[in-house]
Each structure stands twice: as structure tokens, then as C-alpha cells.
């Protein structure tokens, strides 16, 4: 087996181990109770479906240059389907924008067997379980943190990762905190969150440390119904974010 083949097999093994660790996690009693209750009670429209009801692993191209970080699975979206941003209105907005920017082969994500494929794009979230009122506690956020760190290591291991799109303030703050603790220089004071802003971070010791030497964060309002129904986030605004990501990637 050639070195490149051994490297590929090793990376696949690490990804598979990560997915297994995510789906088996029960570290947060409040979230475990909520996600499993939602899976039993169900929404009337999905009464005949079997809910996933477990933590949700990341989704997409494992050699992506673009990483998207959301908040958490929706109780009747990813908590039902088992795939990030799949089966809810937030996902409808996100995948339409990704399709328009050439990162997805289709504009909808309804179920795990719908044929969706992502190219040069990986989607994850700060929290992996559906939280009550869509609000993880700081402790729950921190319990999930190692999963994001491992994803950053795997995506950035060959210095491919270039851009991170953060959806919402929660994801923005969490991602910057993780990057700062992984020896990236985050601007001080921290740039204020707002839609469509670009924040550049550079690793302190790019030669000694594994992973990307620099990254660009692009901020977006989260495509939640609270933002899309009120017009705080429009489809052109979200499309502009991923068009900007495409430009950054060249």
C-alpha cells in the first residue's frame, strides 16, 4: 500500500471513530432527555417516522476547504433525520444557497437517502443534540467542543481548510474561542458579530503546529425562522455569504 493510500485509510478511520463517538455521547443529561423525548413524542406531521433521537455527526466532504458551523440540531429536523440541517426550514435556506454557490448537488435536504452530496464543504454545529428552546448551556457547549476540535484537526490536517462560515452569534463566539485556544491569533478586541463580516485569524506557529496557517471566518445570521420570517435574513443575503466564500477559495 502506497503512503497516500495508507494516509487515506487512516483519515477515514479517524473520521469514522469521530462519528461513532458523536452518536454515542450522553454527557449532557438535559440534552439526552430532551432529544429522546422529542423522538418519542414527535410532531404530528412526522408521527409515522422513526426519529434519530441521538447526537448528530458532521456532514459533507471530508477534504473540504469550507467549514460551516451552525448552532445545534433542530428537534424535528436533524434530531429526526439524523443529518445536519436536514428536514427543516433552516436547511431549506442553507442548501439552496449552497447549491447556488456550487457546494451542493441539489437545493434541498429532506432525508438521509435523498442523494445530497456536498463538494468542498463540510457542515457541523457547536452543539450536537437538539437543545430545549434552541439554547445550549455553556457547559453543554463545552462538552461538545472536542468534536469540533477533532473536525478542525481532520479538515486542516493537510492545510486545505481555508474558510469557516459561522451561522449566528453562538457559533461565532464558540468558533473564535476554539481557534484562539488552538493558537490562532484572534483580533483584540474581538470583532463584533454582524452579517457578512470577514475575520482573519493566523496561527502563531504555523511551522511547528499541524493544520492551517490561516483562516477566514465569514459571519452570517442563522437561517432560523426567527430571522427568515422577519426579514432579518433574506435569500440574497445568505447567497452573498457563500458567494464570498467561493471568492475566498478562488
C-alpha positions as CSV (number, residue, x, y, z in Angstrom):
1,X,0.0,0.0,0.0
2,X,1.4,3.4,-1.0
3,X,1.9,6.1,1.6
4,X,-1.0,8.2,0.1
5,X,-3.3,5.1,0.4
6,X,-2.3,4.5,4.0
7,X,-2.9,8.2,4.8
8,X,-6.3,8.0,3.2
9,X,-7.2,4.8,5.2
10,X,-6.0,6.4,8.4
11,X,-8.0,9.5,7.8
12,X,-11.2,7.5,7.1
13,X,-10.7,5.5,10.3
14,X,-10.4,8.7,12.3
15,X,-13.5,10.2,10.7
16,X,-15.4,7.0,11.4
17,X,-14.3,6.9,15.0
18,X,-15.3,10.6,15.4
19,X,-18.8,9.9,14.0
20,X,-19.2,6.9,16.4
21,X,-18.1,9.0,19.4
22,X,-20.6,11.7,18.5
23,X,-23.6,9.5,18.1
24,X,-22.8,7.5,21.3
25,X,-22.3,10.7,23.5
26,X,-24.5,11.0,26.6
27,X,-22.5,13.6,28.5
28,X,-25.4,16.2,28.9
29,X,-28.3,14.7,30.9
30,X,-30.6,17.6,30.0
31,X,-30.0,17.3,26.3
32,X,-30.3,13.5,26.3
33,X,-33.7,13.8,28.0
34,X,-34.9,16.4,25.5
35,X,-33.7,14.8,22.3
36,X,-35.1,11.4,23.3
37,X,-38.4,13.0,24.5
38,X,-38.8,14.7,21.2
39,X,-38.1,11.4,19.4
40,X,-40.9,9.7,21.4
41,X,-43.5,12.5,21.3
42,X,-42.8,13.5,17.7
43,X,-44.5,16.3,15.7
44,X,-47.9,15.3,14.3
45,X,-46.6,15.7,10.7
46,X,-44.0,13.1,11.4
47,X,-45.9,10.8,13.6
48,X,-45.2,7.8,11.3
49,X,-41.5,8.4,11.2
50,X,-38.8,6.9,13.3
51,X,-36.7,9.7,14.8
52,X,-32.9,9.6,15.0
53,X,-33.0,10.9,18.6
54,X,-29.2,10.9,19.1
55,X,-26.4,13.4,18.7
56,X,-25.8,14.3,15.0
57,X,-22.4,14.0,13.4
58,X,-21.0,16.4,10.8
59,X,-21.9,16.1,7.1
60,X,-20.0,16.6,3.9
61,X,-16.7,16.5,2.0
62,X,-14.0,15.3,4.3
63,X,-11.4,17.2,2.3
64,X,-13.4,20.4,2.3
65,X,-11.8,23.8,2.2
66,X,-15.1,25.3,3.6
67,X,-16.4,24.5,7.0
68,X,-19.9,25.7,8.1
69,X,-20.6,25.9,11.8
70,X,-24.2,26.1,13.0
71,X,-25.9,26.2,16.4
72,X,-27.4,22.8,17.1
73,X,-29.8,20.2,15.5
74,X,-33.5,21.1,15.4
75,X,-35.8,18.9,17.5
76,X,-37.9,17.9,14.5
77,X,-35.2,18.4,11.8
78,X,-31.8,16.8,12.3
79,X,-32.9,15.2,15.5
80,X,-35.5,13.4,13.3
81,X,-33.5,12.7,10.2
82,X,-30.0,12.2,11.7
83,X,-28.3,14.6,9.3
84,X,-27.3,18.2,9.9
85,X,-29.7,20.8,8.7
86,X,-31.9,18.2,7.1
87,X,-35.7,18.2,7.2
88,X,-36.4,21.7,8.5
89,X,-36.8,25.3,7.1
90,X,-33.3,26.4,8.1
91,X,-31.9,23.6,6.0
92,X,-34.1,24.6,3.1
93,X,-32.5,28.0,3.1
94,X,-29.0,26.8,3.7
95,X,-28.9,24.1,1.0
96,X,-30.5,26.3,-1.6
97,X,-27.7,28.8,-1.1
98,X,-25.0,26.1,-1.1
99,X,-26.5,24.7,-4.4
100,X,-26.4,28.2,-6.0
101,X,-22.7,28.6,-4.9
102,X,-21.8,25.2,-6.3
103,X,-21.1,23.4,-3.0
104,X,-24.2,21.1,-3.1
105,X,-25.5,19.0,-6.0
106,X,-29.1,19.8,-5.1
107,X,-31.1,22.6,-3.4
108,X,-33.0,20.6,-0.9
109,X,-32.0,18.3,2.0
110,X,-35.0,16.3,3.2
111,X,-33.7,12.8,4.3
112,X,-30.5,10.8,4.5
113,X,-31.3,9.0,1.3
114,X,-32.2,11.9,-0.9
115,X,-29.0,11.8,-2.9
116,X,-27.5,15.0,-1.4
117,X,-23.7,15.4,-2.0
118,X,-21.5,18.3,-0.8
119,X,-18.3,19.3,-2.7
120,X,-15.5,21.2,-0.9
121,X,-17.9,21.9,2.0
122,X,-18.4,20.3,5.4
123,X,-21.3,21.2,7.8
124,X,-21.2,20.9,11.6
125,X,-22.6,22.6,14.7
126,X,-21.4,23.9,18.1
127,X,-23.8,21.5,19.9
128,X,-24.7,18.1,18.5
129,X,-28.0,17.4,20.4
130,X,-31.3,19.3,20.0
131,X,-31.5,21.7,23.0
132,X,-34.6,23.0,24.7
133,X,-35.6,26.4,23.1
134,X,-32.5,26.1,20.9
135,X,-30.3,27.3,23.7
136,X,-27.5,25.0,24.9
137,X,-25.9,26.0,28.2
138,X,-22.3,26.9,28.4
139,X,-21.5,23.6,30.0
140,X,-23.3,21.7,27.2
141,X,-21.5,23.8,24.6
142,X,-18.1,22.9,26.2
143,X,-19.0,19.2,26.4
144,X,-19.4,19.2,22.6
145,X,-16.3,21.2,22.0
146,X,-13.9,18.3,21.5
147,X,-15.9,17.1,18.5
148,X,-15.4,20.5,16.7
149,X,-11.7,20.4,17.6
150,X,-11.3,17.0,16.1
151,X,-13.1,18.1,12.9
152,X,-10.8,21.1,12.6
153,X,-7.8,18.7,13.0
154,X,-9.1,16.3,10.4
155,X,-10.1,19.0,7.9
156,X,-7.0,21.1,8.5
157,X,-4.5,18.3,8.7
158,X,-3.3,18.7,5.1
159,X,-3.6,22.5,5.3
160,X,-6.7,22.5,3.0
161,X,-9.2,24.3,5.3
162,X,-9.4,27.9,4.3
163,X,-12.8,29.4,5.2
164,X,-15.3,29.0,8.1
165,X,-18.8,30.3,7.7
166,X,-20.4,30.7,11.1
167,X,-24.2,30.8,11.3
168,X,-25.2,33.1,14.2
169,X,-23.7,34.7,17.2
170,X,-23.5,31.5,19.3
171,X,-21.4,29.7,16.6
172,X,-19.3,32.8,16.0
173,X,-18.3,33.1,19.7
174,X,-17.7,29.4,20.1
175,X,-15.6,29.0,16.9
176,X,-13.4,32.0,17.8
177,X,-12.9,30.7,21.3
178,X,-11.8,27.3,19.9
179,X,-9.5,28.8,17.4
180,X,-7.9,31.2,20.0
181,X,-7.2,28.2,22.3
182,X,-5.6,26.4,19.3
183,X,-3.1,29.1,19.0
184,X,-4.7,31.3,16.3
185,X,-4.3,35.0,16.8
186,X,-7.9,36.4,17.1
187,X,-8.2,40.2,16.8
188,X,-8.5,42.1,20.1
189,X,-11.0,43.4,20.8
190,X,-13.0,40.6,19.2
191,X,-14.8,41.9,16.1
192,X,-18.5,42.4,16.8
193,X,-20.8,39.9,15.2
194,X,-22.8,41.1,12.2
195,X,-23.9,39.6,8.9
196,X,-21.4,39.3,6.1
197,X,-18.3,40.3,8.0
198,X,-14.9,38.8,7.4
199,X,-12.4,38.0,10.3
200,X,-8.9,36.7,9.5
201,X,-7.0,34.6,12.0
202,X,-3.4,33.5,11.8
203,X,-1.7,30.6,13.6
204,X,1.1,31.7,16.0
205,X,3.4,28.9,15.0
206,X,2.3,27.7,11.5
207,X,5.5,25.6,11.0
208,X,5.5,23.7,14.3
209,X,1.8,23.1,14.5
210,X,-0.4,20.9,12.3
211,X,-3.3,22.3,10.5
212,X,-4.0,25.5,8.5
213,X,-1.7,28.5,9.0
214,X,-4.5,31.0,8.5
215,X,-8.3,31.0,8.1
216,X,-11.0,33.5,7.2
217,X,-14.3,33.5,9.1
218,X,-17.3,34.8,7.4
219,X,-20.3,35.7,9.6
220,X,-24.0,35.1,8.7
221,X,-27.2,35.4,10.5
222,X,-28.6,32.0,11.2
223,X,-31.2,30.9,8.7
224,X,-33.7,30.2,11.6
225,X,-37.4,31.0,11.1
226,X,-37.0,33.8,13.6
227,X,-34.6,35.5,11.2
228,X,-36.1,34.5,7.8
229,X,-39.7,35.2,8.7
230,X,-38.9,38.7,10.0
231,X,-36.7,39.6,7.0
232,X,-33.6,39.9,9.1
233,X,-32.0,37.4,6.8
234,X,-33.1,37.3,3.1
235,X,-32.2,34.7,0.5
236,X,-29.9,37.2,-1.4
237,X,-28.1,38.0,1.9
238,X,-27.4,34.3,2.5
239,X,-26.4,33.8,-1.1
240,X,-23.9,36.6,-0.8
241,X,-22.2,34.9,2.1
242,X,-21.5,31.7,0.1
243,X,-20.5,33.7,-3.0
244,X,-18.0,35.5,-0.8
245,X,-16.8,32.1,0.5
246,X,-16.4,30.9,-3.1
247,X,-14.3,34.0,-3.9
248,X,-12.1,33.4,-0.9
249,X,-11.4,29.9,-2.1
250,X,-10.6,31.1,-5.5
